[in-house]
Amino acid sequence: MAVHKLVLDNLFEESSYTLIGLHCTLEDYRIAYLLNRYLGINLLRKPLDLDFNNSMSSYSVFEWKDNKHLTTWNLVSNICKREVDLKRNYGSLFEIQDPVIKTYNLIPEYKQVNYFLKIENEYTDSREKYFVNRILRIPQIVTAYCIDANQLKSKNNLIFS
């Protein structure tokens, strides 16, 4: 009896994208404005934030779909700070609730990165370097660099649709 084998390597191919990490202390709307100005794009805030763990952490998302080049640009914050109440019992009759600021990260492997710029298209290395160099011209950005998304353990957090 003959055995037939089906190969599905190309069927489940992941979409390729460029991921750029941004270090800065600006608010999300301000960094979106500066990226629009320096890169000639039009990032707009999405009506709903990216929500994880039943609203324990939420991350702002800006998006622009470039129909001319068939490219989707996303700017997403990596850091979410929430105030949570920590219940403590000091051996007294009543519990005391202390407010504590807890920090959550969208991509825990890159805790120092403030924002990620995700460009969904197949760009060459020279084009990626061009974007990074344009971003580094923005005085308020401390540093920016490309990140290999294939090495990320939590790359599923970068799915925004």
Phi and psi in degrees as GROMACS dihedral restraints (atoms count N, CA, C in turn):
[ dihedral_restraints ]
;  ai    aj    ak    al  type     phi  dphi    fc
    3     4     5     6     1   -83.3    20    10
    4     5     6     7     1   141.6    20    10
    6     7     8     9     1  -106.0    20    10
    7     8     9    10     1   127.2    20    10
    9    10    11    12     1  -105.3    20    10
   10    11    12    13     1   135.6    20    10
   12    13    14    15     1  -120.7    20    10
   13    14    15    16     1   128.4    20    10
   15    16    17    18     1  -101.2    20    10
   16    17    18    19     1   130.4    20    10
   18    19    20    21     1  -106.8    20    10
   19    20    21    22     1   121.3    20    10
   21    22    23    24     1  -114.3    20    10
   22    23    24    25     1    34.3    20    10
   24    25    26    27     1   -63.2    20    10
   25    26    27    28     1   -45.5    20    10
   27    28    29    30     1   -83.0    20    10
   28    29    30    31     1   -13.0    20    10
   30    31    32    33     1   -70.4    20    10
   31    32    33    34     1   -41.0    20    10
   33    34    35    36     1  -105.0    20    10
   34    35    36    37     1    40.9    20    10
   36    37    38    39     1   -73.4    20    10
   37    38    39    40     1   133.3    20    10
   39    40    41    42     1   -75.5    20    10
   40    41    42    43     1   149.3    20    10
   42    43    44    45     1   -71.4    20    10
   43    44    45    46     1   138.1    20    10
   45    46    47    48     1   -89.5    20    10
   46    47    48    49     1   143.3    20    10
   48    49    50    51     1  -152.0    20    10
   49    50    51    52     1   159.4    20    10
   51    52    53    54     1  -100.0    20    10
   52    53    54    55     1   135.0    20    10
   54    55    56    57     1  -121.6    20    10
   55    56    57    58     1   123.2    20    10
   57    58    59    60     1  -119.3    20    10
   58    59    60    61     1   128.0    20    10
   60    61    62    63     1   -92.1    20    10
   61    62    63    64     1   134.9    20    10
   63    64    65    66     1  -119.1    20    10
   64    65    66    67     1   131.3    20    10
   66    67    68    69     1  -109.9    20    10
   67    68    69    70     1   116.4    20    10
   69    70    71    72     1  -164.1    20    10
   70    71    72    73     1   167.8    20    10
   72    73    74    75     1  -111.4    20    10
   73    74    75    76     1    14.5    20    10
   75    76    77    78     1   -78.4    20    10
   76    77    78    79     1   159.3    20    10
   78    79    80    81     1   -70.9    20    10
   79    80    81    82     1   159.5    20    10
   81    82    83    84     1   -62.6    20    10
   82    83    84    85     1   -40.5    20    10
   84    85    86    87     1   -66.9    20    10
   85    86    87    88     1   -32.1    20    10
   87    88    89    90     1   -72.2    20    10
   88    89    90    91     1   -41.7    20    10
   90    91    92    93     1   -68.4    20    10
   91    92    93    94     1   -34.6    20    10
   93    94    95    96     1   -64.6    20    10
   94    95    96    97     1   -41.2    20    10
   96    97    98    99     1   -61.9    20    10
   97    98    99   100     1   -45.7    20    10
   99   100   101   102     1   -66.4    20    10
  100   101   102   103     1   -39.5    20    10
  102   103   104   105     1   -64.8    20    10
  103   104   105   106     1   -39.9    20    10
  105   106   107   108     1   -59.8    20    10
  106   107   108   109     1   -42.2    20    10
  108   109   110   111     1   -70.5    20    10
  109   110   111   112     1   -44.6    20    10
  111   112   113   114     1   -82.7    20    10
  112   113   114   115     1   -28.0    20    10
  114   115   116   117     1  -102.4    20    10
  115   116   117   118     1    -8.2    20    10
  117   118   119   120     1    69.6    20    10
  118   119   120   121     1    37.7    20    10
  120   121   122   123     1  -114.8    20    10
  121   122   123   124     1  -176.9    20    10
  123   124   125   126     1  -139.2    20    10
  124   125   126   127     1    65.9    20    10
  126   127   128   129     1   -68.5    20    10
  127   128   129   130     1   132.4    20    10
  129   130   131   132     1  -126.6    20    10
  130   131   132   133     1   145.4    20    10
  132   133   134   135     1   -69.0    20    10
  133   134   135   136     1   132.3    20    10
  135   136   137   138     1   -75.0    20    10
  136   137   138   139     1   148.7    20    10
  138   139   140   141     1   -64.0    20    10
  139   140   141   142     1   -30.2    20    10
  141   142   143   144     1  -115.0    20    10
  142   143   144   145     1   136.9    20    10
  144   145   146   147     1   -77.7    20    10
  145   146   147   148     1   163.2    20    10
  147   148   149   150     1   -76.2    20    10
  148   149   150   151     1   121.7    20    10
  150   151   152   153     1  -113.0    20    10
  151   152   153   154     1   131.1    20    10
  153   154   155   156     1  -128.9    20    10
  154   155   156   157     1   150.5    20    10
  156   157   158   159     1    53.5    20    10
  157   158   159   160     1    48.7    20    10
  159   160   161   162     1    52.4    20    10
  160   161   162   163     1    54.8    20    10
  162   163   164   165     1    69.3    20    10
  163   164   165   166     1    16.5    20    10
  165   166   167   168     1   -68.7    20    10
  166   167   168   169     1   -34.4    20    10
  168   169   170   171     1  -142.9    20    10
  169   170   171   172     1   139.8    20    10
  171   172   173   174     1  -137.0    20    10
  172   173   174   175     1   146.6    20    10
  174   175   176   177     1  -128.9    20    10
  175   176   177   178     1   132.9    20    10
  177   178   179   180     1   -73.0    20    10
  178   179   180   181     1   143.1    20    10
  180   181   182   183     1  -130.0    20    10
  181   182   183   184     1   130.0    20    10
  183   184   185   186     1  -114.0    20    10
  184   185   186   187     1   143.1    20    10
  186   187   188   189     1  -141.7    20    10
  187   188   189   190     1   148.5    20    10
  189   190   191   192     1  -146.0    20    10
  190   191   192   193     1   127.7    20    10
  192   193   194   195     1  -103.2    20    10
  193   194   195   196     1   113.8    20    10
  195   196   197   198     1   -91.6    20    10
  196   197   198   199     1    98.5    20    10
  198   199   200   201     1   -71.2    20    10
  199   200   201   202     1   -25.0    20    10
  201   202   203   204     1   -66.6    20    10
  202   203   204   205     1   -43.4    20    10
  204   205   206   207     1  -103.7    20    10
  205   206   207   208     1     5.3    20    10
  207   208   209   210     1    52.7    20    10
  208   209   210   211     1    51.8    20    10
  210   211   212   213     1  -127.3    20    10
  211   212   213   214     1   141.2    20    10
  213   214   215   216     1  -116.5    20    10
  214   215   216   217     1   126.0    20    10
  216   217   218   219     1  -105.9    20    10
  217   218   219   220     1   133.6    20    10
  219   220   221   222     1  -132.1    20    10
  220   221   222   223     1   132.5    20    10
  222   223   224   225     1  -114.3    20    10
  223   224   225   226     1   122.6    20    10
  225   226   227   228     1  -132.1    20    10
  226   227   228   229     1   139.6    20    10
  228   229   230   231     1   -76.1    20    10
  229   230   231   232     1   150.3    20    10
  231   232   233   234     1  -104.1    20    10
  232   233   234   235     1   -16.7    20    10
  234   235   236   237     1  -117.3    20    10
  235   236   237   238     1   131.5    20    10
  237   238   239   240     1  -128.1    20    10
  238   239   240   241     1   125.2    20    10
  240   241   242   243     1  -112.8    20    10
  241   242   243   244     1   127.2    20    10
  243   244   245   246     1  -126.5    20    10
  244   245   246   247     1   146.0    20    10
  246   247   248   249     1   -93.8    20    10
  247   248   249   250     1   121.8    20    10
  249   250   251   252     1  -120.4    20    10
  250   251   252   253     1   152.1    20    10
  252   253   254   255     1   -91.9    20    10
  253   254   255   256     1   124.7    20    10
  255   256   257   258     1  -102.1    20    10
  256   257   258   259     1   116.9    20    10
  258   259   260   261     1   -84.4    20    10
  259   260   261   262     1   129.7    20    10
  261   262   263   264     1  -129.6    20    10
  262   263   264   265     1   142.2    20    10
  264   265   266   267     1  -119.7    20    10
  265   266   267   268     1   113.0    20    10
  267   268   269   270     1   -94.7    20    10
  268   269   270   271     1    28.8    20    10
  270   271   272   273     1    81.5    20    10
  271   272   273   274     1    12.1    20    10
  273   274   275   276     1  -103.3    20    10
  274   275   276   277     1  -176.6    20    10
  276   277   278   279     1   -72.9    20    10
  277   278   279   280     1   -30.0    20    10
  279   280   281   282     1  -111.6    20    10
  280   281   282   283     1   148.6    20    10
  282   283   284   285     1   -86.5    20    10
  283   284   285   286     1   142.6    20    10
  285   286   287   288     1  -108.0    20    10
  286   287   288   289     1   132.7    20    10
  288   289   290   291     1  -104.6    20    10
  289   290   291   292     1   117.9    20    10
  291   292   293   294     1  -103.4    20    10
  292   293   294   295     1   127.6    20    10
  294   295   296   297     1   -73.5    20    10
  295   296   297   298     1   132.3    20    10
  297   298   299   300     1  -130.1    20    10
  298   299   300   301     1   137.3    20    10
  300   301   302   303     1   -86.8    20    10
  301   302   303   304     1   120.5    20    10
  303   304   305   306     1  -111.1    20    10
  304   305   306   307     1   136.7    20    10
  306   307   308   309     1  -107.3    20    10
  307   308   309   310     1   130.3    20    10
  309   310   311   312     1  -116.3    20    10
  310   311   312   313     1   148.6    20    10
  312   313   314   315     1  -122.4    20    10
  313   314   315   316     1   138.8    20    10
  315   316   317   318     1   -67.0    20    10
  316   317   318   319     1   -46.0    20    10
  318   319   320   321     1  -117.2    20    10
  319   320   321   322     1    97.8    20    10
  321   322   323   324     1   -64.1    20    10
  322   323   324   325     1   -20.9    20    10
  324   325   326   327     1   -68.5    20    10
  325   326   327   328     1   -23.6    20    10
  327   328   329   330     1  -122.5    20    10
  328   329   330   331     1    71.1    20    10
  330   331   332   333     1   -69.7    20    10
  331   332   333   334     1   -25.0    20    10
  333   334   335   336     1   -81.1    20    10
  334   335   336   337     1   -18.2    20    10
  336   337   338   339     1   -74.3    20    10
  337   338   339   340     1   131.3    20    10
  339   340   341   342     1   -85.9    20    10
  340   341   342   343     1   -39.0    20    10
  342   343   344   345     1  -140.0    20    10
  343   344   345   346     1   152.5    20    10
  345   346   347   348     1  -117.5    20    10
  346   347   348   349     1   135.7    20    10
  348   349   350   351     1  -109.0    20    10
  349   350   351   352     1   115.1    20    10
  351   352   353   354     1  -108.5    20    10
  352   353   354   355     1   121.9    20    10
  354   355   356   357     1  -115.8    20    10
  355   356   357   358     1   109.9    20    10
  357   358   359   360     1   -88.3    20    10
  358   359   360   361     1    94.5    20    10
  360   361   362   363     1  -174.1    20    10
  361   362   363   364     1   163.5    20    10
  363   364   365   366     1   -95.1    20    10
  364   365   366   367     1    88.0    20    10
  366   367   368   369     1   -96.6    20    10
  367   368   369   370     1   153.0    20    10
  369   370   371   372     1   -81.0    20    10
  370   371   372   373     1   168.8    20    10
  372   373   374   375     1   -61.7    20    10
  373   374   375   376     1   -35.8    20    10
  375   376   377   378     1   -66.7    20    10
  376   377   378   379     1   -36.2    20    10
  378   379   380   381     1   -70.5    20    10
  379   380   381   382     1   -37.4    20    10
  381   382   383   384     1   -63.0    20    10
  382   383   384   385     1   -43.1    20    10
  384   385   386   387     1   -63.9    20    10
  385   386   387   388     1   -34.9    20    10
  387   388   389   390     1   -61.9    20    10
  388   389   390   391     1   -45.2    20    10
  390   391   392   393     1   -63.3    20    10
  391   392   393   394     1   -43.6    20    10
  393   394   395   396     1   -63.9    20    10
  394   395   396   397     1   -41.9    20    10
  396   397   398   399     1   -64.8    20    10
  397   398   399   400     1   -38.0    20    10
  399   400   401   402     1   -65.3    20    10
  400   401   402   403     1   -39.3    20    10
  402   403   404   405     1   -67.6    20    10
  403   404   405   406     1   -37.9    20    10
  405   406   407   408     1   -68.1    20    10
  406   407   408   409     1   -15.2    20    10
  408   409   410   411     1   -74.6    20    10
  409   410   411   412     1   -15.7    20    10
  411   412   413   414     1   -74.5    20    10
  412   413   414   415     1   119.4    20    10
  414   415   416   417     1   -62.8    20    10
  415   416   417   418     1   -28.6    20    10
  417   418   419   420     1   -79.6    20    10
  418   419   420   421     1   -11.2    20    10
  420   421   422   423     1   -92.2    20    10
  421   422   423   424     1   125.4    20    10
  423   424   425   426     1   -71.6    20    10
  424   425   426   427     1   -51.3    20    10
  426   427   428   429     1  -156.5    20    10
  427   428   429   430     1   158.9    20    10
  429   430   431   432     1  -147.6    20    10
  430   431   432   433     1   143.4    20    10
  432   433   434   435     1  -157.3    20    10
  433   434   435   436     1   157.2    20    10
  435   436   437   438     1   -78.6    20    10
  436   437   438   439     1   144.7    20    10
  438   439   440   441     1  -121.1    20    10
  439   440   441   442     1   134.2    20    10
  441   442   443   444     1   -78.9    20    10
  442   443   444   445     1   106.8    20    10
  444   445   446   447     1   -68.4    20    10
  445   446   447   448     1   -22.5    20    10
  447   448   449   450     1   -69.1    20    10
  448   449   450   451     1   -20.6    20    10
  450   451   452   453     1   -89.2    20    10
  451   452   453   454     1    -5.9    20    10
  453   454   455   456     1   -79.5    20    10
  454   455   456   457     1   136.9    20    10
  456   457   458   459     1   -78.5    20    10
  457   458   459   460     1   -31.3    20    10
  459   460   461   462     1  -109.3    20    10
  460   461   462   463     1    41.9    20    10
  462   463   464   465     1   -71.7    20    10
  463   464   465   466     1   -15.5    20    10
  465   466   467   468     1   -67.8    20    10
  466   467   468   469     1   -19.4    20    10
  468   469   470   471     1   -70.7    20    10
  469   470   471   472     1   -12.8    20    10
  471   472   473   474     1   -91.2    20    10
  472   473   474   475     1    11.8    20    10
  474   475   476   477     1   -93.2    20    10
  475   476   477   478     1   113.8    20    10
  477   478   479   480     1  -102.5    20    10
  478   479   480   481     1   -12.6    20    10
